[in-house]
Amino acid sequence: MTSGHTPRPPEGDWLGTPYLRFERQGPFGVVTLDRPAARNAMTPAMYFGIRYAVTHVEADPDLAGLLITGTGDVFAPGGDLGGGDGIDDWMSFGAALSMDVTPFETLRQSVKPVVSAVNGLCQGGGLQIAICSDMAVVSDRATFRVPELYRGIADTYYSQMLARLIGPVRTRDLMFTGRTLSAAEAVDWGMVARVVPHDELANAAREVLGQCCRTAPRARGVVKSSLDNYLGLYDRIGMKASYSGAEAAEGFRAFKERRSPEWVHPQLRAEGRL
């Protein structure tokens, strides 16, 4: 290696980005999203790091399962739309997400159990991480949101997954209004498995992961495959096309400029970001 900046695959427990911490806690690997300066907003490297963590744990005979959590009052807000200076930044980020960096399918298909310990704000790609994990255990302070349509993104992963998890009526409610869902509502709707007092989250999530890890691996895999068949596929082509469209470009500009997008009627525009 000639330079600290030379591209290389992750080595050891390094996930390829300083914003993800990997720790070994007994039989579990624990990944913590740790980018407080950006409220844990996900870069393409962070998305890929989550994906790599799943395969890293799968290949390690000393680890039985994976726990994913965040720092402070944020689990994950989704992709970082605010880090660059121009529309080209969104175009590069959108292109990255259309490649195989996102972890969602890898999470769903993980051989070893994955549990998300949702400690706070959870939306966008962060919510996809939670619902694609085998189980999500959430703090009573956690909140959930699907703001993609405010950014001009036709997120057909959500329209497929959520409709099967919570039904089409509630999916329209979340996606068309961008409303914030409380932890109590999320568990009541069946979006997540269980809600616990905030101070008990770490222990409760570890206990759930331990229970999952005690089940028979091959039989568990058959059940996971059956559930995947029930959930079905989603419209990746239409979603990818939306990333490069005019609405996504305007959604990104509006987010950067802290205003409502131009498609919003002047009388309906809100102060600040939607």
Secondary structure as UniProt FT lines:
FT   TURN            4..5
FT   TURN            12..13
FT   TURN            18..19
FT   STRAND          20..25
FT   TURN            26..27
FT   STRAND          28..33
FT   HELIX           36..38
FT   TURN            39..40
FT   HELIX           44..58
FT   TURN            61..62
FT   STRAND          65..70
FT   TURN            72..73
FT   STRAND          74..76
FT   HELIX           87..97
FT   TURN            100..101
FT   HELIX           104..108
FT   STRAND          114..118
FT   STRAND          121..123
FT   HELIX           125..132
FT   STRAND          135..139
FT   TURN            140..141
FT   STRAND          143..145
FT   HELIX           148..151
FT   HELIX           156..166
FT   HELIX           168..177
FT   STRAND          181..182
FT   HELIX           183..189
FT   STRAND          194..196
FT   HELIX           198..200
FT   HELIX           201..213
FT   HELIX           217..231
FT   HELIX           236..243
FT   HELIX           246..256
FT   TURN            257..258
FT   TURN            262..263
FT   HELIX           266..268
//
